[in-house]
């Protein structure tokens, strides 16, 4: 009902209505009351937007006459002296002081922080039409039967290459473990010293993954020392190697390791 009065830039009716709504909202306890408050917020937002648009339009108005008067005053002109003096026409530059343009030039660079954009005095050059792109004909897709026959062989090669890389890494780690044990068989090898890479968490996880194959195949075993810390050592070859490896495969455990524990 009071929309026109609230839109007036000199009126504080909208602010008063918002403050009253904030006081009333403290006592809201029903859904319908909250819905009415939300409806009021929408109306108040629309009125505030219209009020801001009107204020912005008034601020952006440009009066060229007032700007020219201010500019002349800044450049040093005195209206009273101009009206009293009759010899201003004989002075070079009219009624402006000799240093007027220099004064404005020294002030103007403060408001220009970048170079002016480049433009053509006689218009832009005529651009040539773009060269038509050559149409590339797509190769016809192979028949469904050929694609199905090709995919299994590709997947098989990928699986074989990944498996071969894992087997080579496991063999390399086994040789390192055997070398350490042969050099000093009486000193136990700490499992964590053996697998942890101080500079890479992902490399540490890969080492633990590859060592698990040694445990599964019975090529190495892990046990606890006097301080209840795991130590690792290669298994001694015996006549019952296959039975030991099968028995060892049933006694694997899962180890959790996050970055905080790794550090």
N, C-alpha and C positions, 0 to 999 in steps of 0.2 A: 504493500500500500504506500510506503514511503520511499519507493525506489528513486524518484527524481530528487528527493531531498538528500538521499545518501550519495547520489552521484555528484553532488555539488562538491567542488574541490575544497571549499571553505568549511564544509560541514564535517563533524566528527561522529555522525549518527552511526556509521558502520562500525567504528571502533567501539562505541558504547554497546551496540548490539552484540558484538563478539564477546566483550567482557561479561555481559549479562548471561550469555549462553554458557560461558565457562563456569560461572557460579551455579547455574541450574544443572550442569552435567555432573556435578559432585553428588547430587542426590538421585541420579538415574539408577533404577533397579529393575526396570522391565524392558523387554525387547522393543516394544512399541516406542518407548521414550527414546531409546538409543537410535531407532530408525528416524524419528523426528529430528534428532540432533544432527544426524548425517545429512538429512534433507536440507536443514538450515545451512550446513557447511557448504553444500553445493551452491545454494543461492548466494551466500556471502562471497564465495569464490568468484562467481560470475560478475557480481556487482563490483568486486575489487578489481577484476580484470578490465571492465569497462572504464572504471575510474582511472586506472593506471594508463590506459590508452589515451584518454582525454588529456591527462597531465603530460604525457610524452609528446602529444601533438602540439601542445602549447609551448613546450620547451624547445621544440625543434623549429619553430617559426623563425625565419631569417628576415631581418629588416635591412635592406641594402642601403637605405638612406642613413640610418643610424650607424651602420658599419663604416660608411664613407666619412661621416663626421668624426667618428672616433679615430679613423686612420689618419685623417688630416691633422687632427689635434696631436696625435703621436708623432707625426712627421715635423711638427714645430710651427704650424701655421697659427697666427693670431688674427682672429676675425676683425677685431677692432682696428688693428694696424692696417689691414688690407683695405678696409673701407675708407680710412683717413688718407691713405697714400694713393696718389694718382699716377705715379711713375712705375707701377708694377708691370705694365705691359712692356717697358723697355728692358726689364731685367730678364736675362736668360732663364728659362724654366718657369716663367710666369710668376705667381705669387708665392710659390714654395721657396723655403730657404735653400741655400746652395747645397747643404749637406742632408737634405731631406731624404733623398733616395738612398744615400749611404746609411743613414740611421735605420731605415726600414730593412735594407739588405743585411745589416748586421744582426737584426732581430729575427729575420725570417729563417735563417739556417737552424735555429733552435727547434723549429717545429717540423723540419724535414729530415728524418732519420734514414732515408734510403734514396737511392738515385731514381730519377724519373724514368718511367717506362719508355721503351723505344717505340716510336711510331713513324710512319711514312708521311712525308709532307704531301706527296701526290698520290696517296692511296697505296695499298699493298700491291705487290707483284701478282700478276695473273698466274694462278697455279695451274699446272698441267693436270689433265685427268689421270687418275691412278691407273697404273698398269694392271690389266686384268690378270688375276692369278690363274695359273695353269691348274686345271682340274686333275687331281690325282685319282686315278681309278683304284679302288680298293680291290685287293685280291679276294677272290672268291673263297669263302670258308670251305674247309675240307669237309667231306661228308661225315656224318655222325659216326659211322662205323669205323672209319680210319682214326678219328680222334680218340675213340674209346680204346682202340688197339694200341695207340701210341702212349697214352697216359700211364698205364701200369708200368711200362718199361722205364719211363722217366722217374717215376716215384721210387721204383726199385733201385735205380742208380743213386738217387739222393740218400735213401736209407742206408745203402751199402757204404757210401762215402762217409756219412756221419758215424756209422758203427766202426768203420776202420779207424777213424780219427780217435774215437774213444778208446779203442783197444790199444792203439799206440801210446796214448797218454798213460793208460793204466800200466802198461809194461815199463814205461820210463820211470814212473813213480816206484814200481816194485824194485827196479835196479838201484834206485837211490836208497831205498830202505835197506836192501841187502848190503849195499856198500857201507852204510853207516854201522850196521850191526856187525859186519866182519871186522871193521877197523877197531871197534871197542865193544865186544860182546857182553862185557860185564856192566856197562852203563846203560840203563834203560832209556829209551827214546820217548820223550813226551809227545803225546798225540797232538796236542795243541801247538807245540813248537814245530811239529812236522808239517802241519797243514795250514797254519795261519800265515797269511801274507800281511805284514804290518802296513803295507801301502795300498792294499786293494781288498775290499770286502767281497767283491764278486769273484776274484781269483781264489779267495779263501773258500768260498762255497763250492767252487769247481774242484778244488783239491779234496774237500771232504766227499764230494760226489764220486770222484775217481777212486779214492781209498775204499769207499763202500764196496766197490767191485772186488777188491782184494779180500775183504772180509767175507763177502758172499761166496767167492770161489775157494775159500780156505787157504789162500796164499799168505795171509797175515792174520794176526789175532790181536785183540785189544783186551787189556785187563787193568785192574786198579793197583796202584802202588800203596806204600804205607800211608801216604797222605790222602788216600781216596781220590787220586787224580789218575786219569787214563794214560796208559803207556801202550806203545805199539811195537810189535816185533814180528819179523817174518817167521813163518812156521817151518819147522824142520821137516825135510822130506822123509817119509816113512812108507812102509809097504801098504799101509791102509790109507793112502792119500785120498782116494776117491771117497771112502767112507767118512773120513774126517771132513772133507770139503762139504759133503752132503749134510753132515751133522752141524757144521758151522753155519750153513745157510739158514738153519732153523733158529739161530740165536742172534739175529740182527736186531738192532734197536734204532729208534729215530732220535736225532739230536736237533733241538731247536737252537738257532743262533741268529740274533738280531744285531743291528749295527752298534747298539750300546754295549752289548756283551763283547762284541768283536773289538771295540776300542779299548 
